[in-house]
Amino acid sequence: MASIEDPFPLPCGVVLPNRLAKAAMTEGLADAWNRPTAAHARLYRRWAEGGCGLLLTGNVQVDRRHLERPGNVVLDGEPDAEARAGFEAWSAAAHAGGARIVMQLSHAGRQTPDSVNARPSAPSAVALGLPTGFGAPRAMTADEIEQVRDGFLRAARIARETGFDGVQVHAAHGYLLSQFLNPRVNQRVDEWGGSLENRARLLLDIVRAIRAEQGDGFALSVKLNSSDFQQGAFSHEDSLTVARWLGEAGIDLLELSGGNYEQPRMMGAEGMEPVFEEAVRESTRRREAYFFAYALDLREVTRVPLMVTGGFRTRAGMDEALAEDACDLIGLGRPLCFAPEAPRQLLEGTRVELPRLEDRLRLGPGPLGPHSRFDVLKAANAWGAQGSFCLQILRMGAGRDPDRHASAWKGLFGYQRTEAEAARRWRAANPEPIDR
């Protein structure tokens, strides 16, 4: 019967020292030229000392024209000496605690902020259903789609050269590969659109190419939505089929998540909890993990190693999920922003529960809280909480401890200030607007 302290060997031969994984969280620590900095090494040394057996980086973009935020690291060509040294220091810091580190690779597609790119690339010219912050996308050409595949392949090679133990291909949360999977966004009529097989073609081409080039000894993971939670979008049934194809393509680890910018279920904030589809059993809704029910369904179609992230807070809940064979790895995210030492304490038995900071990161009680009847206040609470977590990452990158007195108000306004400053630095280094 598995428990969190048990090692886990991936099919490629990489062995994880335990079953706890630090999930990918955007860092925002790159310099103005989108290179890794000493802050990445400081942050990941802190998390490595915290005890997780696997550390997944925040999204490293394979195209500098398509960032999730100005502080993203980018790998869209051969890195210069300073960038290569930054990647090597990053991976070495993670290994210092005995963990394995996997670089998450991504392309933001239409979810690129308009401050970065006013005309981002996407499968089709379908704009985000949000009032502001994102430009009108343009449909990619077939040549550009091939270039995306080559970009992921090149980034995986450089990740291995600079000491990373593997890569995770980000095909969730509404970023480019997720957009291709989503028929609401992908309205193409060529080989890249239409049927699920065509919509999954780019993802599968990337996975097969990385697996063929890198072979054994290098972990290949994919992050996939269990559902987009939107009518007519990528469904749970679609996810089960794609997961089976990914297993046949030889991936080592599948991480299950859900949602996108229009339906941010991955945030798990109060008032924005996951929407369970009708087929999900009532008994599974009480589990800690947001996507536990979908993991059980996935186990019925593929035996690819499975990581479930979102909602786990107790040692008992984690061990129960492993004992019931619902997953192989437990993904931890937001608690590690405030308690980076918590995984080791769980493993040692000196802690039985992770901090539930989300319970107090709210603008106020009653009508001011996340269950307000006003959508604007629900959103403000969610983004205030999210901003608080992001600020702690910046603090640890600077060598400081997390702010134990953080609040949703600090998160809402402090995070906006730091992002505005990062955007100013980025624009100063990239004065020519991207509009293509």
C-alpha positions in Angstrom: 0.0 0.0 0.0 1.6 3.2 -1.2 2.2 6.3 1.0 3.7 9.7 0.4 7.3 8.7 1.6 7.6 5.8 -0.9 10.0 6.3 -3.9 8.4 6.2 -7.3 10.3 5.1 -10.5 9.1 6.7 -13.7 9.0 4.5 -16.8 12.0 6.3 -18.3 14.2 5.3 -15.4 14.2 8.5 -13.4 13.4 7.7 -9.7 11.5 10.2 -7.5 12.5 9.9 -3.8 8.9 10.3 -2.6 5.4 10.8 -3.8 5.1 14.6 -3.2 5.5 17.0 -6.1 5.7 20.7 -6.1 3.3 21.7 -8.9 4.1 24.3 -11.5 3.5 27.9 -10.4 4.4 30.9 -12.4 7.4 32.7 -10.8 7.8 36.0 -12.6 11.5 36.1 -11.7 13.1 36.4 -15.1 15.2 39.4 -16.0 14.0 41.9 -18.6 15.4 39.6 -21.4 13.5 36.7 -20.0 16.5 34.8 -18.7 16.6 32.9 -15.4 18.1 34.8 -12.5 19.7 34.0 -9.2 16.2 34.4 -7.7 15.2 31.1 -9.4 18.1 29.3 -7.8 17.3 30.8 -4.3 13.6 29.9 -4.7 14.1 26.3 -5.9 16.8 25.6 -3.3 14.2 26.7 -0.7 11.6 24.4 -2.2 14.1 21.5 -2.6 15.0 21.8 1.1 11.3 21.5 1.8 11.2 17.9 0.9 9.2 17.3 -2.3 10.6 14.5 -4.4 9.7 16.3 -7.7 9.8 20.0 -8.5 8.0 21.3 -11.5 9.0 24.7 -12.7 6.7 27.5 -13.7 6.0 27.8 -17.4 9.1 28.4 -19.5 7.8 29.8 -22.8 9.0 28.5 -26.1 8.2 31.7 -28.0 9.1 35.1 -26.5 6.2 36.7 -28.5 3.8 34.7 -26.4 4.3 35.2 -22.7 1.9 34.5 -19.8 3.4 37.5 -18.0 6.5 39.7 -18.6 8.6 37.9 -15.9 8.4 34.5 -17.7 11.6 32.7 -18.6 11.9 32.0 -22.4 13.7 29.3 -24.3 13.0 30.0 -28.0 16.6 29.6 -29.3 20.1 28.7 -28.3 20.6 30.4 -24.9 23.5 32.8 -24.5 26.2 32.0 -21.9 24.5 34.0 -19.1 21.1 32.3 -19.8 22.7 28.8 -19.9 24.5 29.5 -16.6 21.2 30.6 -15.1 19.5 27.3 -16.2 22.3 25.3 -14.8 22.2 27.1 -11.5 18.4 26.6 -11.3 18.6 22.8 -11.8 21.6 22.5 -9.5 19.7 24.3 -6.7 16.8 21.9 -7.0 19.1 18.8 -6.9 20.7 20.1 -3.7 17.9 18.7 -1.7 17.7 15.4 -3.5 14.7 16.2 -5.6 14.3 15.8 -9.3 13.4 18.9 -11.4 11.2 19.0 -14.5 10.9 22.1 -16.7 7.4 23.0 -17.7 7.3 24.1 -21.4 4.5 26.3 -22.6 3.2 28.7 -25.3 0.5 31.2 -24.2 -1.3 31.5 -27.5 -4.3 33.8 -27.3 -3.8 34.1 -23.5 -0.8 36.4 -24.1 -1.5 39.8 -22.5 -2.0 42.6 -25.0 0.8 44.5 -23.3 3.1 41.8 -24.7 1.5 41.1 -28.0 -1.5 42.9 -29.5 -2.1 40.1 -32.1 -1.1 36.8 -30.6 -1.2 33.5 -32.5 -3.9 31.0 -31.9 -5.4 28.0 -33.7 -8.2 30.3 -35.0 -9.1 34.0 -34.7 -11.3 33.4 -31.7 -10.9 36.0 -29.0 -11.0 35.4 -25.2 -14.3 36.0 -23.6 -12.9 38.5 -21.2 -13.5 42.3 -21.2 -9.9 43.5 -21.3 -6.2 42.6 -21.2 -5.9 40.4 -24.3 -5.6 41.3 -28.0 -7.5 39.9 -30.9 -5.7 36.7 -32.0 -4.9 35.7 -35.5 -5.0 32.1 -36.9 -1.7 30.4 -37.2 -0.3 29.2 -40.6 0.6 25.6 -41.0 4.3 26.6 -41.1 3.9 28.4 -37.7 2.3 25.3 -36.2 5.4 23.3 -37.3 7.6 25.9 -35.7 5.8 25.5 -32.4 6.5 21.8 -32.5 10.2 22.5 -33.2 10.3 25.0 -30.4 9.1 22.5 -27.8 11.6 20.0 -29.1 14.6 22.4 -29.0 13.6 23.6 -25.5 13.5 20.0 -24.2 17.0 19.4 -25.6 18.4 22.5 -23.8 16.6 21.5 -20.6 18.4 18.2 -20.6 21.8 19.9 -21.5 21.4 22.3 -18.5 20.7 19.6 -15.9 17.0 19.2 -15.8 15.6 15.7 -15.3 12.7 16.1 -17.8 10.1 18.4 -19.2 6.4 18.8 -18.8 4.4 19.8 -21.9 1.7 22.2 -20.8 -1.5 21.3 -22.6 -4.0 22.6 -20.0 -5.4 25.9 -18.6 -6.3 27.4 -22.0 -2.7 27.9 -23.3 -1.9 27.2 -26.9 -1.9 23.3 -26.9 -5.1 23.4 -24.8 -6.5 25.9 -27.4 -5.9 23.4 -30.1 -7.7 20.7 -28.2 -10.7 23.0 -27.6 -13.3 23.0 -30.4 -14.7 26.3 -29.3 -11.3 27.9 -30.0 -9.9 25.6 -32.7 -12.2 26.1 -35.7 -9.7 25.0 -38.3 -10.8 22.8 -41.2 -7.3 21.5 -42.1 -5.3 18.6 -40.5 -5.0 20.6 -37.2 -8.7 21.0 -36.6 -12.1 19.3 -36.7 -11.9 15.8 -35.2 -10.4 15.2 -31.8 -7.6 13.3 -33.6 -6.7 16.4 -35.6 -7.1 18.7 -32.6 -4.7 16.6 -30.6 -2.2 16.2 -33.5 0.1 19.0 -32.4 0.3 17.8 -28.8 1.0 14.2 -29.9 3.5 15.3 -32.5 5.4 17.2 -29.8 5.3 14.3 -27.4 6.5 11.8 -29.9 9.3 14.0 -31.2 10.6 14.6 -27.6 10.4 11.0 -26.7 12.2 9.9 -29.9 15.0 12.4 -29.5 15.6 12.2 -25.7 14.9 8.5 -25.2 15.3 6.9 -21.7 16.7 8.7 -18.6 14.7 11.9 -19.3 11.2 12.3 -17.9 8.4 13.4 -20.3 5.3 14.7 -18.6 2.1 16.3 -19.9 -0.3 18.5 -18.1 -3.9 18.0 -19.4 -7.3 19.3 -18.5 -9.8 16.8 -17.2 -12.3 19.2 -18.8 -12.5 22.8 -19.9 -15.8 23.1 -17.9 -17.4 25.0 -20.8 -20.3 24.0 -23.0 -19.0 22.7 -26.3 -15.3 22.8 -25.3 -12.8 20.1 -24.5 -14.8 17.6 -22.5 -14.1 14.9 -19.9 -14.7 12.2 -22.6 -12.2 14.0 -24.9 -9.7 14.1 -22.0 -9.9 10.3 -21.4 -9.3 9.6 -25.1 -6.3 12.0 -25.3 -4.9 10.6 -22.1 -5.0 7.1 -23.6 -3.2 8.3 -26.7 -0.5 10.0 -24.6 0.1 6.8 -22.7 0.5 5.0 -26.0 3.0 7.7 -27.1 5.2 6.9 -24.1 4.9 9.7 -21.6 6.2 9.1 -18.1 3.7 11.2 -16.1 0.3 12.8 -16.7 -0.8 15.6 -14.5 -4.6 16.2 -14.3 -6.0 19.7 -14.0 -8.9 21.7 -15.5 -10.3 25.0 -16.6 -8.8 28.1 -18.4 -8.8 31.9 -18.1 -12.5 32.0 -18.9 -13.3 29.2 -16.4 -10.5 29.3 -13.8 -11.3 26.1 -12.0 -7.7 25.3 -11.4 -7.6 28.2 -8.9 -10.0 26.4 -6.6 -10.9 29.7 -4.9 -14.1 29.9 -2.9 -16.9 30.9 -5.3 -14.9 29.4 -8.2 -14.9 25.7 -7.2 -14.7 23.0 -9.8 -17.9 22.2 -11.6 -18.5 18.5 -11.6 -20.1 16.9 -14.7 -23.2 14.8 -14.1 -21.4 11.5 -14.5 -19.2 12.2 -11.5 -20.3 10.1 -8.4 -21.6 12.1 -5.5 -19.3 10.3 -3.1 -16.2 11.6 -4.8 -17.2 15.2 -4.5 -16.2 15.2 -0.8 -12.6 14.3 -1.6 -9.9 16.9 -0.9 -8.6 17.0 -4.4 -10.5 19.0 -6.9 -10.0 16.5 -9.8 -10.1 13.3 -7.8 -13.2 12.0 -9.5 -11.7 12.5 -12.9 -8.5 10.6 -11.9 -10.6 7.6 -11.0 -12.1 7.6 -14.5 -8.7 8.0 -16.1 -7.4 5.0 -14.3 -9.9 2.9 -16.3 -8.5 3.9 -19.7 -4.7 4.1 -19.1 -2.1 3.1 -16.6 0.2 6.0 -17.3 1.6 7.3 -14.0 -0.8 10.0 -12.7 -0.3 13.2 -10.7 -3.3 15.0 -9.2 -2.9 18.6 -8.1 -5.3 20.9 -6.3 -7.0 20.7 -2.9 -4.9 18.2 -1.0 -4.4 19.5 2.5 -4.0 16.5 4.9 -1.5 13.6 5.1 -4.5 11.3 5.6 -6.1 12.5 2.4 -2.9 12.1 0.4 -2.2 8.6 1.7 -5.8 7.6 1.1 -5.6 8.7 -2.6 -2.4 6.7 -3.0 -3.7 3.7 -1.2 -6.9 3.7 -3.4 -4.7 3.8 -6.5 -6.4 7.0 -7.6 -3.0 8.5 -8.4 0.8 8.0 -8.1 1.9 11.5 -7.1 0.4 14.2 -5.0 0.8 17.7 -6.5 1.1 20.6 -4.0 0.9 24.2 -5.0 -0.4 27.2 -3.0 0.5 25.8 0.5 4.2 25.8 -0.5 4.1 29.5 -1.1 3.5 30.1 2.7 5.0 26.9 4.1 7.8 25.7 1.9 9.0 23.4 4.7 5.7 21.6 5.0 6.3 18.6 2.7 9.3 17.5 4.8 7.3 17.9 7.9 4.5 15.7 6.5 7.1 13.1 5.6 8.7 13.2 9.0 5.3 13.0 10.8 5.7 16.4 12.6 2.8 17.9 10.6 -0.5 16.2 9.6 -2.1 19.1 7.7 -1.0 21.8 5.3 -2.0 25.4 6.0 -5.3 26.5 4.5 -4.4 30.1 3.7 -7.2 30.3 1.2 -9.6 30.2 4.2 -8.5 33.7 5.4 -7.3 35.3 2.1 -10.5 37.2 1.5 -11.4 40.9 1.3 -13.8 40.8 4.2 -16.7 38.9 5.8 -20.2 38.4 4.5 -21.0 40.4 1.3 -17.4 41.4 0.9 -16.2 37.8 0.8 -15.8 35.2 -2.0 -19.5 34.2 -1.8 -20.7 37.7 -2.5 -23.7 38.0 -4.8 -21.7 40.5 -6.8 -19.4 38.9 -9.5 -16.9 41.7 -9.3 -16.3 41.0 -5.6 -16.0 37.3 -6.2 -13.4 38.0 -8.8 -11.6 40.5 -6.6 -11.4 38.0 -3.8 -10.1 35.3 -6.1 -7.4 37.6 -7.6 -6.5 39.0 -4.2 -5.8 35.5 -3.0 -3.9 34.6 -6.1 -1.9 37.8 -5.9 -1.0 36.9 -2.3 0.5 33.5 -3.4 2.4 35.2 -6.2 3.9 37.7 -3.8 5.3 35.0 -1.6 7.1 33.5 -4.5 8.7 36.8 -5.2 9.7 37.2 -1.6 11.4 33.7 -1.4 13.2 34.5 -4.7 14.6 37.5 -3.0 15.8 35.4 -0.1 13.1 36.5 2.3 10.6 34.4 4.3 6.9 34.3 3.3 4.7 37.1 4.8 2.7 35.3 7.5 0.5 38.4 7.7 -0.5 38.4 4.0 -4.0 39.5 3.1 -6.2 39.5 0.1 -5.9 43.3 0.0 -2.2 43.2 -0.1 -2.4 40.5 -2.8 -4.9 42.5 -4.9 -2.9 45.8 -4.9 0.7 44.7 -4.1 0.7 42.2 -6.9 -0.6 44.7 -9.4 2.3 47.1 -8.5 5.0 44.4 -8.8 3.6 43.3 -12.2 3.4 46.9 -13.5 7.1 47.4 -12.5 8.0 44.1 -14.2 6.1 45.2 -17.4 8.0 48.5 -17.4 11.3 46.8 -17.2 10.3 44.3 -19.9 9.1 47.1 -22.3 12.3 49.1 -21.7 14.3 46.0 -22.9 11.8 45.3 -25.7 10.9 48.7 -27.0 9.5 47.5 -30.3 5.9 46.5 -30.0 5.0 42.9 -31.1 2.1 43.1 -33.5 2.1 40.4 -36.1 
